[in-house]
Amino acid sequence: MGALNHLRLAAFCIVAVLVCPPHSALADDPAVRCLQKQLGKLGYYGGVEDGAVNIELNKAFGDFNDGRASRQFDFELDSSKAIVACRELGMENYRLRAYWPSFRRRIATDFHSTLDTSVQDSLRELASDALDRLHEVFEVSLAETITILAATNKPDLRQIWMQHAGATSDASAFDRIYDLACSNGSIVGGFEFQGVLAICLPKGNIDLTVSLRQPDTQSARNRFTVKLLLFHEIFHAAQYQLLGRPGDGPASQLLQKWGPEWLVEGAAGYFAIRAGFNDGAAGPIYVKIRNEIGGPAGDLSKYESIHKYHASRTDIIELADQGGYAAFVLAGMAGDRSITEFYEKIGFGMHWKTAFLEAFGRSVEDFYRQYGSY
Ligand SMILES: [Zn+2]
């Protein structure tokens, strides 16, 4: 730990004392309250647990950090970082742990033995890239390990799927999801269920190492499709971790547990486009998408609680297209981070409509009314 960091910390403490009087009027932030409790348990904080960043808490945080051989926290304390600090000090809630950067590489893989090793390497590289981008764009990480499975045909994929999801799934459930997501053997498909991510690859030799800058080759198209798929499914994993693994249930309950289905799918699709391209520029791509889907249209509210296993293919495609475009519009208005904030708020028990209003700065009803004009 260099002297510069200590200097920065000291400078921060002085500035904090000078410009930050105790703000008793600040809202009671559960993350800050959590940090006060944890530092109190460790004997560093003796102040009130009021959920506000105050001078005493700043001092306790600094004392704790300076007391470590290598500073445990490489950041200055403010209310947005309290949740990270709290998790590190023993908070067991995985929704809080999801913020912690060191969690971002929680990926395990189980590829079918017949899969070419260069394909396996490419899948690992792309998944790792997805986690880095997830953290950069949406400031969340994976708190729980996700397992990525891949194979080039249904029996092979079912075999490894049953080893990982056997306790919560059965072969007929697997077959149903596979037929929905992967039925066309010539293209890439996939699905995510409770932290297990299955990738169905096309049969035959595939090469995923080709640069995306050669879009006119089949290999480049394969790599691009696999990349979008991995990014999409990894975002679902993050979504569900933030929501606290709601599992399955009646559609009426899913809406409250997950928020609207158009955003569940749309946000995953948006992340894949936003972060899956090397330059990260989603705007021009969405201009194209806007033209292809004929602009924002239709009634988004009818896709609030659509059941994907029972919906028609047309509905699923429109759900993905319009939902993706809607997520792009929302991120443009309120920032990328607002999307994960929305899921965090639901995960903390907030009603999804209130979470929508707080995260995106407008009611979902207003958004539906105005959607056609974006
Ligand atoms: Zn999806």
Residues whose N, C-alpha, C, O or C-beta is under 5 A from the ligand:
A	BS01	ZN	E265 A268
